[in-house]
Amino acid sequence: MRIGMPHMGNAYIPFKALFQRLNVDFVLPPVSNQRTLSLGVRHSPEGLCIPFKLTLGNLIEAAELGADTLLMPSGYGICRLGYYATTQEQILHDLGYNKVEVIGVGFSERKLLGLLKIIKRLSNNAPWFKIISAFRIGLTKLNALDKIERMVQKVRAVELVKGTANRLYAKAIKAIDEADDNNTLKKVQIDYIDQLNQVAKSGQAQPLIVGITGEFYVKGEFRP
């Protein structure tokens, strides 16, 4: 079994850590680029949104690399993100990837048990203690990424030397991805939060606080 997933921010890092600890092959498609988008546009219904097309392109590229089980982050309730997995799986089958399975995975507390059961199935029925241990390291990485990102958002708006926060953020992401245990993760988190606190800031800046509501938004890195 080879597992893959689309690029949606840094969500791949916790899943990569989780499955590597369960000795499951994890395939990461190329960072979203023009080919990714072109594949998604070509094989999607015209009226569907860019996030659907971009993530479909990711899944096609993962299948090209040999992934046979694809994880698609799923919404809760009536969110149409919950329909992505079923629709994208059918498109992949139509393209000839008949043995590829696309599994929608939710992140709400009400879906936690279901997510753990999916992980158990994908890990060839690994013991629960191994699954819980792997899940904890993945969750710890997710929390570390979230805390660093929130800090970067605040510092970026008031930094004196533009780009400083982004450079530290890129290094922090790499360090979190490479960390092998909880102690290392804690040290990485403390270290980069300290570095972000030390970034020279403008005392006169009054940054806008922008709230986004309504349509579904997804962070998707894109390289032309």
Buried (B, 14 or more C-beta within 10 A) or exposed (E): EBBBBBBBEBBBBBBBBBBBBBEBBBBBBBEBBEEBBEBBBEBBEEEBEBBBBBBBBBBBBBBBEEBBBBBBBBBEEEEEBBBBBEBBBEBBBEEEBEEBBBBBBBEEEEBEEEBBEBBBEBBEEBEEEBBEBBBEBBEBBBEBBEBBBEBBEEBBBBBEEEEBBEEBBEBBBEBBBEBEEEEEBEEBBEEBBEBBEEBEBEEEEEEEEEEEEEEEEBEBEEEE
